[in-house]
Amino acid sequence: MSVTLIPPQLSARELVKKINSIGTLPEVTSKIIATVEDPASSSADLHKIVSHDPAMVTRILKVVNSAFYGLPGQIASINRAIVLLGLNAVKNIAVAAGLGQFFRGATVCDGFTARDLWTHCVGVAVAASDLARGMRIPLVDEAFLAGMVHDVGLLVSLQLMPEQLRQTCEQARTSTSSFCEIERGIMGVDHQQLGQALCEMWKFPRTCQLVAAHHHRPSAMPADCRLLVTLVAVADLMCCTEKQGFNLTTVNQSMGEIDHESVGLSESVITNTCRRLPELMASASTFL
């Protein structure tokens, strides 16, 4: 097998610029993100964008009418869906539809495909949002989006350095080092750095960029930025432990290393979400 050697001096941003097949999100997805992130936008603005893409309309209505949202009756109107769910929830569905297409076909390493990586990302999304719901804080939609994109840096590795990523995974199965340490030793960069750079390029919200960059080290974040990163870190470790899709990124990590109590996330909330994880994954099957 031929291996494409990436110059070690290249930064994560420079590496991200080299990607091809995941270089851009679908145009409609980018427009939806920009619209929802604009405080001056309304549901009418979002409806105007979505309604011009029949495939996106179909996707949103399918998810809206799934068990995940548990809405009474069938929602047949995209305008009604936007009103019922809110702009952020519709944005999440659009991002899921746009991202899901990138997690296809390729093999990450022995035992795991790109589809397994997507299963993991959706698992972290539903777990993080459930933790936020359990804490009764208004971050449910934000936690879902952040969880969904937390590992997008692995997409960059999979395209640019597939053999090095495979080596990282194989070494992670037996090493006492963390996955990120192994990545940096083999590739010179880890998936957190690549994920942050990709989220920046895709113009994702700043919160998503921070989560992608720090979800294996939430304690390194300033106190006022730590809550969302911690929710995703806990959800990530939970999904890896429960073997929801690709599960190698948290090797040699334990829940005790995450100071979740400092952000008000209790053991009881974590235990409840962990208990409900199979149910949450089943309800989120439309995202997969």
C-alpha positions as CSV (number, residue, x, y, z in Angstrom):
1,M,0.0,0.0,0.0
2,S,1.3,3.4,-0.9
3,V,1.2,6.0,1.8
4,T,0.8,9.7,1.1
5,L,3.4,11.5,3.3
6,I,2.2,14.8,4.7
7,P,5.0,17.2,5.6
8,P,5.1,17.4,9.4
9,Q,5.5,21.1,9.5
10,L,2.0,21.7,8.0
11,S,-0.5,23.1,10.5
12,A,-4.0,21.7,11.0
13,R,-5.4,24.6,9.0
14,E,-3.0,24.0,6.1
15,L,-3.9,20.3,6.1
16,V,-7.6,21.0,6.1
17,K,-7.1,23.1,3.0
18,K,-5.8,20.0,1.2
19,I,-8.9,17.9,1.5
20,N,-11.1,17.4,-1.5
21,S,-14.2,15.3,-1.1
22,I,-15.1,16.9,2.3
23,G,-13.9,20.3,1.4
24,T,-17.3,21.9,1.4
25,L,-20.6,21.3,3.0
26,P,-23.7,21.2,0.7
27,E,-24.6,24.8,-0.2
28,V,-28.0,24.6,1.4
29,T,-26.5,23.3,4.7
30,S,-24.1,26.2,4.8
31,K,-26.9,28.7,4.1
32,I,-29.0,27.2,6.9
33,I,-26.2,27.5,9.4
34,A,-25.5,31.1,8.4
35,T,-29.2,32.0,8.6
36,V,-29.8,30.4,12.0
37,E,-26.6,32.0,13.4
38,D,-27.8,35.4,12.3
39,P,-29.8,37.1,15.1
40,A,-31.7,39.1,12.6
41,S,-33.0,36.0,10.8
42,S,-36.6,34.6,11.2
43,S,-38.4,31.3,10.6
44,A,-39.5,32.8,7.3
45,D,-35.9,33.2,6.2
46,L,-35.1,29.6,7.1
47,H,-38.3,28.4,5.3
48,K,-37.3,30.2,2.2
49,I,-34.0,28.4,2.0
50,V,-35.2,25.0,3.0
51,S,-38.2,25.0,0.7
52,H,-36.0,25.3,-2.4
53,D,-34.3,22.0,-1.7
54,P,-36.8,19.1,-1.9
55,A,-34.3,16.5,-0.6
56,M,-33.7,18.6,2.5
57,V,-37.5,19.1,3.0
58,T,-38.0,15.3,2.8
59,R,-35.1,14.7,5.2
60,I,-36.3,17.2,7.8
61,L,-39.9,16.0,7.7
62,K,-38.7,12.4,8.1
63,V,-36.7,13.2,11.2
64,V,-39.5,15.5,12.6
65,N,-41.9,12.6,12.4
66,S,-39.6,10.1,13.9
67,A,-39.6,8.8,17.5
68,F,-36.7,11.2,18.2
69,Y,-38.9,14.2,18.6
70,G,-42.0,12.3,19.7
71,L,-44.4,14.9,18.3
72,P,-48.1,14.1,18.3
73,G,-49.5,13.4,14.8
74,Q,-47.7,13.7,11.5
75,I,-46.2,17.0,10.5
76,A,-46.6,17.5,6.7
77,S,-45.5,21.1,6.4
78,I,-41.9,22.3,6.5
79,N,-43.2,25.6,7.9
80,R,-45.0,23.8,10.7
81,A,-41.9,21.8,11.4
82,I,-39.8,24.9,11.8
83,V,-42.4,26.5,14.1
84,L,-42.7,23.4,16.3
85,L,-39.0,22.6,16.5
86,G,-37.4,26.0,16.4
87,L,-34.5,27.2,14.1
88,N,-31.7,25.5,16.0
89,A,-33.3,22.0,15.8
90,V,-33.9,22.4,12.1
91,K,-30.3,23.5,11.7
92,N,-29.2,20.3,13.5
93,I,-31.2,18.1,11.2
94,A,-29.7,19.9,8.1
95,V,-26.2,19.6,9.4
96,A,-26.8,15.9,10.1
97,A,-28.1,15.4,6.5
98,G,-25.0,17.3,5.2
99,L,-22.5,15.5,7.3
100,G,-23.8,12.0,7.1
101,Q,-22.9,11.8,3.4
102,F,-19.2,12.1,4.3
103,F,-19.2,9.1,6.6
104,R,-19.6,6.4,3.9
105,G,-17.6,3.6,2.3
106,A,-14.1,4.0,3.7
107,T,-12.5,1.7,6.3
108,V,-11.0,3.4,9.3
109,C,-9.1,0.4,10.6
110,D,-9.7,-3.3,11.3
111,G,-13.2,-3.6,12.7
112,F,-14.4,-0.1,12.0
113,T,-15.7,1.8,9.0
114,A,-16.5,5.4,8.5
115,R,-20.2,4.5,9.1
116,D,-19.2,3.3,12.6
117,L,-17.6,6.8,13.1
118,W,-20.9,8.4,12.2
119,T,-22.8,6.1,14.5
120,H,-20.5,7.3,17.3
121,C,-21.0,11.0,16.4
122,V,-24.8,10.6,16.5
123,G,-24.5,8.7,19.8
124,V,-22.5,11.5,21.3
125,A,-25.0,14.1,20.0
126,V,-28.0,12.4,21.6
127,A,-26.1,11.6,24.8
128,A,-24.8,15.2,25.2
129,S,-28.2,16.7,24.5
130,D,-29.8,14.3,27.0
131,L,-27.2,15.3,29.6
132,A,-28.2,19.0,29.0
133,R,-31.8,18.0,29.3
134,G,-31.1,16.2,32.6
135,M,-29.4,19.3,33.9
136,R,-32.4,21.4,32.8
137,I,-30.2,23.9,31.0
138,P,-31.1,25.6,27.6
139,L,-28.3,23.9,25.7
140,V,-30.1,20.8,24.4
141,D,-29.9,21.8,20.7
142,E,-26.4,23.3,21.1
143,A,-25.1,20.1,22.8
144,F,-26.6,18.0,20.0
145,L,-24.8,19.9,17.3
146,A,-21.5,20.0,19.2
147,G,-21.7,16.3,19.8
148,M,-22.4,15.5,16.2
149,V,-19.3,17.4,14.9
150,H,-16.9,16.7,17.7
151,D,-14.9,14.1,15.8
152,V,-15.0,15.6,12.3
153,G,-11.2,15.9,12.5
154,L,-11.1,12.1,11.9
155,L,-12.6,12.7,8.5
156,V,-9.6,14.8,7.6
157,S,-7.2,12.1,8.8
158,L,-9.2,9.4,6.9
159,Q,-8.9,11.3,3.6
160,L,-5.3,12.7,3.9
161,M,-3.6,10.1,6.0
162,P,-5.6,6.9,6.0
163,E,-2.6,4.6,6.6
164,Q,-1.4,6.7,9.5
165,L,-4.9,6.7,11.0
166,R,-5.0,2.9,10.7
167,Q,-1.7,2.7,12.4
168,T,-2.9,5.0,15.2
169,C,-6.0,2.8,15.7
170,E,-4.0,-0.4,15.9
171,Q,-1.5,1.1,18.3
172,A,-4.4,2.5,20.5
173,R,-5.7,-1.0,21.1
174,T,-2.6,-1.9,23.1
175,S,-0.9,1.3,24.1
176,T,-1.0,3.0,27.5
177,S,-1.0,6.5,25.8
178,S,-4.1,8.5,24.8
179,F,-5.4,8.3,21.3
180,C,-4.5,12.0,20.8
181,E,-0.9,11.4,21.9
182,I,-0.6,8.5,19.5
183,E,-2.0,10.6,16.7
184,R,0.5,13.4,17.3
185,G,3.4,10.9,17.4
186,I,2.4,9.3,14.1
187,M,0.8,12.2,12.2
188,G,2.2,15.3,14.0
189,V,-1.4,16.5,14.6
190,D,-4.5,15.1,16.4
191,H,-8.1,15.0,15.4
192,Q,-9.0,17.8,17.8
193,Q,-6.7,20.2,16.0
194,L,-8.0,19.0,12.6
195,G,-11.6,19.2,13.8
196,Q,-11.2,22.8,15.0
197,A,-9.7,23.8,11.7
198,L,-12.5,22.1,9.7
199,C,-15.2,23.6,11.8
200,E,-13.6,27.0,11.3
201,M,-13.5,26.4,7.5
202,W,-17.1,25.3,7.5
203,K,-18.1,28.4,9.6
204,F,-19.7,26.4,12.3
205,P,-20.6,28.2,15.5
206,R,-17.6,29.1,17.8
207,T,-19.0,26.7,20.4
208,C,-18.6,23.8,18.0
209,Q,-15.1,24.8,17.2
210,L,-14.2,24.8,20.9
211,V,-15.7,21.4,21.4
212,A,-13.9,19.9,18.4
213,A,-10.7,21.3,19.8
214,H,-10.9,20.4,23.4
215,H,-13.3,17.5,24.0
216,H,-10.5,15.3,25.3
217,R,-9.3,18.0,27.7
218,P,-12.3,20.1,28.9
219,S,-10.4,21.1,32.1
220,A,-8.0,23.1,29.9
221,M,-10.9,25.4,29.0
222,P,-11.7,28.7,30.9
223,A,-14.5,28.1,33.4
224,D,-17.0,30.2,31.4
225,C,-16.4,28.0,28.3
226,R,-16.2,24.6,30.0
227,L,-19.8,23.5,30.3
228,L,-20.6,22.4,26.7
229,V,-17.1,20.9,26.2
230,T,-17.6,18.9,29.4
231,L,-21.0,17.6,28.3
232,V,-19.5,16.4,25.0
233,A,-16.5,14.9,26.7
234,V,-18.7,12.9,29.1
235,A,-21.0,11.8,26.2
236,D,-17.9,10.8,24.2
237,L,-16.5,8.6,26.9
238,M,-19.9,7.2,27.6
239,C,-20.5,6.2,24.0
240,C,-17.0,4.7,23.6
241,T,-17.4,2.7,26.8
242,E,-20.9,1.4,25.7
243,K,-19.4,0.6,22.2
244,Q,-21.7,2.9,20.2
245,G,-19.8,2.9,16.9
246,F,-16.1,3.7,16.7
247,N,-14.8,3.6,20.2
248,L,-11.0,4.0,20.2
249,T,-10.6,7.7,20.8
250,T,-11.0,7.5,24.6
251,V,-8.7,4.6,25.3
252,N,-6.9,5.0,28.7
253,Q,-9.4,7.7,29.7
254,S,-11.8,7.4,32.6
255,M,-14.8,9.4,33.8
256,G,-12.8,10.3,36.9
257,E,-10.5,12.4,34.8
258,I,-13.4,14.7,33.7
259,D,-14.3,17.3,36.4
260,H,-18.0,17.2,35.5
261,E,-19.2,18.2,38.9
262,S,-17.4,21.6,38.5
263,V,-20.0,22.5,35.8
264,G,-23.0,21.1,37.7
265,L,-23.2,17.8,36.0
266,S,-24.1,15.2,38.6
267,E,-23.4,11.5,38.7
268,S,-27.1,10.8,38.8
269,V,-27.7,12.6,35.5
270,I,-24.8,10.8,33.9
271,T,-26.1,7.4,35.1
272,N,-29.6,8.1,33.8
273,T,-28.3,9.1,30.4
274,C,-26.1,6.0,30.2
275,R,-29.0,3.8,31.2
276,R,-31.2,5.4,28.5
277,L,-28.5,5.3,25.8
278,P,-29.8,2.3,23.8
279,E,-33.2,3.9,23.8
280,L,-31.8,7.2,22.7
281,M,-29.8,5.6,19.9
282,A,-32.9,3.7,18.7
283,S,-34.9,6.9,18.5
284,A,-32.1,8.6,16.6
285,S,-32.0,5.9,13.9
286,T,-33.3,8.4,11.3
287,F,-30.1,10.3,11.6
288,L,-28.1,7.2,10.6
